[in-house]
Amino acid sequence: MRGRTMDQNPAFPETQHQSVTFSQGLALDCGQHLPAVTVAYRTYGTLNAEKSNAILICHALTGDQYVAERNPETGKPGWWEYLVGPGKPVDTHKYFVICANVLGGCMGSTGPRSPHPNDSGQPWGTDFPQVTIQDMVRAQKLLVDSFGITRLFAVVGGSMGGMQVLAWATLYPEAVFAAVPVATASYHSAQNIAFHEIGRQAIAADPFFYGGRYWGEGVRPERGLAVARMTAHITYVSEVALTRKFGRKLQHAEGLSALGDQFAVESYLQYQGSSFVQRFDANSYLTITRAMDLFDLAADHHGVLGDAFKGTKTRFLLVSFSSDWLFPTAQSRAIARALNHVAANVSFVEVQSDKGHDAFLLDEPDFHNTLRGFLAGCAEHAGLA
């Protein structure tokens, strides 16, 4: 392991990110070995003397390590500031919170934008090996170990972050006291894979994609990546939420007088797409969406989901949202049943919300109170109260 640095990729001059590089590298599920792995991360709060109060937050597909502070690239607040901070459900006065950019990401961790180890000085691009959710977790484990933490008090995450939570609980059950998978599933459904494939095809069809080597042309496949983001964003919100916010309102006119007139929802989606391309790398999008598609815990355990958790002592809280059609409640219930079958300690809550999948990122008091209570109960049993 090399010392913690503020790494910057010379091929893509941009914000420097706090990171640590592990020179031993990482063996991947695909059979390849990364010769060195950099993990970009942020921490909040103070690690106690016993190193027993650490909570790992796992981010979703387009998230990053800036969970509870202003993002230095976008200037926007931390993506889970509702949840993480002093006095909040994940209370940084009590807990030492870690959040890492996933392997394959584009915010400082090793990924397609990282320099290829062949000494060409060029990024990996589409030559970057396929990673899995489990690979992401193994990279996080290197980071956690570097702090001298042998057992995390809790691992918490939503959507793809929830997949990472499940992977943590199955790969390293002795290292996780409590696990909170939110708005997630034990596998990626055919419908979700289909939406991802539309996005990937949009990127590949962009004339500025250049087979994934767009940096060499000084361009980015912005149109394709924007369409990918727009398509995905539709799946994050409910029909009720879209109707309440936009309905059939026009952006700048009383009626359709010209082809240039837009519905408000069209303008909203275009904004989502255009802002996304300024902060995310297309090759990372391809890599990470495929990692989600490959995730299937039961398949890794002979088709029996319960076997993934056999003998676990981890305490689980599963949370779903009633209007989430990307990761519907039935998928969380299936995980709860599998945990019950192996006599695991599991609680399950469906939060009533009409905001869709994105509800886990928004101000949802029932969710926040549930998490606060669960962590408080776990802290008492772990001797942290």
N, C-alpha and C positions, 0 to 999 in steps of 0.2 A: 504494500500500500504506500502510495506517495502522500505527501502532506496535503492538507486542505488548501485549496487555492481559489482565486476568482478567475475561472477559466474563460477564455475567449477564443473562438474559432476564427483563425485568420481568413478563411475562405468566405466567411459571412460576418464582417465586422458588425457588432451589435452589442447589446447589453451584456456586461459581464455577470456571471452567475456564480454564487458560492457553490463549490463542489469539492469532491474528493475523488482521486483516481486510484483504482486498485490494479496494480501492475500484474497481479496473478491472472487477471482476465476472468472469463466466465464461460463454462461449457453450456451450450444451448441445446434445447430439445431437438432442434433440427439436425444435430450432429456436428455443427461447426463450433469453433472455439474463438471467442473474441480475445485477442491478445492482451488487451487492457480495457478496463471499463471505468468510465467517469459517471458519477452520480451527482447531479445538481440537487440541492436541497435547501430548505429553510427550517429553522427551529424557533420555538416560542416558549417562554416560560423557563423554568430551572429544573435540571435533573437533580433529584435528591441524592443524598449520600449513599443510599442503598441501591440506587439506579432502578427503582421499582415503580416509578410514576410516569413512565413514558407512554404516550399514545401516538401511534402512527396513523396519519390521515392519508388515504389513497385517493388520488384524483381520477376523474372521469376522462373520457376520450380526448376532449379538447382543453382539459384543465392543465394545471401546472403546480409548481411548488409554492406559489404565492397565495396560500390559502387564507391568511389572516392579515394581510397588509397590502398596500397599494402596489399593483403590478408595475414594475419599472418600464415596461415596454408600452403598455396600453394606457397607463395612468388610472386604470379602473380599480375600485376597491377589491380586496381579496375575495375570491369566489365563494368562500364559506364564512364570511365575517359575521353573518347572523349567528353562527354556531360556535366559532372558535374565538376566544379572547378572554380578558379578565372578567370574571363573574358570569360568563356565558356557559351554555351547557357543557362544552369542552373548555373548562376553566383553566386558563394559563397561569392563574395564581396557584393552582393545585397541581397541574400536570405539565410535564415537559412534552411538547407537541413537535413531532417531526413530520414534514411533508417533502417527498422527493419527486422530481420529474421522472416519469417512467423511462425505462430502457426503450429506445426507439423514438423518444420524444425529440423536441426541437427547442427546449429551453435550458440547454446546458448538459443534459445527460447524453451518453453515447447513443448515436442514432444515425440516420442516413446523411445528415449534414456534417457529421464528424469526419475528420481527415482519415482517409483510407490508410491502413497500416503498411501499404506497399511502397511508402515513401514518395508517392507521386505528388503529394500535397493537395490532391483533389479529394472532394468528399466521396463517401461511400456511394451515395445516390441509391439507385435501384439494386446495386450489388450488396447492399446491407442485408445480412442474413435474416430470414424470417424468425421473429421472436414470438413467444407465447406469453400468456398472462403469468404462467409459472416462472418463466425467465425474468419477467419484470420483478416478481417477488424475490427471486434469488439475488438480484442486484440490490434490492432494498435490504435484504438480510445482510449483505456485506456492509452496507452503511450502518445498520443498527448494531452489528457486531463491533464496528469501529468505535462506537461510543462506550463499549464495555457493557452494553445492555444484554443480559442473557434471557430475560423474559419481558415482553411488552405488556404493560397493564391492559391495553386495548388496541385493537386495529379497527378503524372505522372508515367506511367509504361508500359512495353511491354510484350506481350504474356500473361502468367498467371498474370503478373503485371498489364496488361491492364484490365483483369477481375476484379482485386481488385479495380482499378480505377472506373470501372462501378459500382461495389458494393458500394464503398464510395458515389458515386453520387446519388445512389438510397436509401441507408440506412440513410445517413446524408447529405441531399442536402443543408441544411442551413450552414453546416460546410465546404463546398467546394466552393470557388469562381470560380476556373477554373479546368477543368479535361482534361487530355490528355491520352486517351487510344490508344496505339500504337500496330499495328500488332496483333490484338486480335479479339474476337467475343463475342456475347452475350450468346453463348452456345457452348459446346464442341461437335463437329460433330461425327457422327458414325465412320467415318474413323479415327479420332484422338483417339477416345476411343479404337478402334481396335488396333492401334499401342501401346497404353499404356498397353493393356491387354497382348500383346506379351511380353512386358518387365516384367510385373508382373509374368507371368507364368515362364519366364526364371529364375527369382529370386526364386520362390517357388520350382522349379525343381532342384536347386542347392543342392547337397548333404550336403553342409555346412550351409543350411538355418535352419535346425532343428526347423521347425515350427515357425520361427521368434525369437527363443531364442538362437541364435548363440553365444551371448556373454558368455553364461554359459559354452560353449565348448571351449572358447578362440579362435574362428575362425570367419570369415565373409564369406558370400556367394559371393565371389569376381567374380567368373565366371558368375553367373547369373546376377549380377548387371552390370558387364561390357557389357554383351550382351544387356541388357536393354538400356544402354547408347548408344551403337553402333546403335541400331535400331532407337532410338529417334533422334540421331544426323543426320541420313540420311534425316529425315524430316525437319531439320533445314536449309539445303542447297539446292540449285537448281541444276538441271542436268547440266546446263551451267557452274555453278561454279565448280562442281566436274570435269567436262570434261576439263575445262581450267587449273585446278590445277594438275590433275592427268592423265586424259585420260586413255590410256591402258599401261602406263609406268610400267615397272617392277622395283622393289626396288633395286635388287642387280645383275641383270643378263640381258644379251641381249636377251635371249630366255628361254623358260621353259625347263630346263634341269633336274629338279628334283622337287619332290612334295614340297620341302621346299622353292622354289622360290615364291615370293609374288608380286602381283600387288601393286603399290604404294598406291592405295586407300585402300587396305586391311590393310597395315601397319598403315596408318593414322587412320582408324577406331579402330584398336587394341590399338593404343596409346590413343585415346579418352577414350576407355573403361578402360584401366589399370590405367590411371591418375585419372579417376573419382572415382574409388573405394577407393582411398586413402583419399578422402575428403567428401564422402557422405555416409549416413547410409541407408541400404537397407529398413528398416522399414519406415523411413521417405519417401523414394521414393514411397513405396506402398501407404502411407497415402496421400501424396500431389498429386500424379497422380489421385487418386480417387476423391479428392476434385475438381480437374479440370473437371473430367468427369461429376460430379454432377452439375456443374454450368449451369444454364439455367434461365436467367432473365425473359424471357417471361412466362415460366412455373410458376414462382413465382407470376405472375400478370395475372392469368387467360388466359394465352396464347397470351396476347396483349403486345408486347414489349413497345409500346409508353406509356402505363399506368405506367410503371416503372419510367418514367421521368415526369409524369404529374405535371405541376405547377413549374417545376424546374427553378431556376434563375442562375444556374451554366453555365458558358461559356465552350463550348466543342471544342477541336481540335481532330479530328480523323485522324490517319495516317495509311496508308497501304503501302505495297511494291509490285510492279507489278509481281515479280517472286515468291512471297510467296505462296506456295501451301498448307502449314499447316493451315494458317489463311488467306485465299484469300481475295482480295479486296472486293468481293461481300458481305462478312460478315460485313466489316466496312461500306459499303454503306447501308446495311440494318439497322444498328444502326443510321446512319445519317438520313435516311428516317423516322425512328421512332421518332427521336428528332424533325425533321421538322413538323411531324404531331401534336406535342404538342407545336409548336411555340417556341422551345428552340433556344438559341443562339448557333449555331453550324457551324464549318468550317470543311471541309474534304479535305484531300490531298492524292493522290496516288503518291508515289515517284517511279520514274523509276529506277529500280535496277535489276541486274541479279544475285544478291547474295543470294536470297531466304529469308527465315524467319529470319535468323541471321543478315540480313541487319540492323535491328534496333540496334544491338550491335556494328556495325562496323562504319568506317569512311564514312558517307554518308552526304556530305555537304548540299544537298537539304533538307534533313530531319532536320539537325541541324539548318540551317538558318530559316526554317519554324517555328521550335519550339522557336528559339530566338525571332523572330518577334511576334509570338503569345503571349509569356510571356511579352514582352515589351508593347504590346497593352493592355493586361490585367492589367499590373502594372499601366499604366496611368489611367485606369478607376477605379482602386482600390486605387488610391492616393499614390502609391509607387514610381512613376517615379521621 
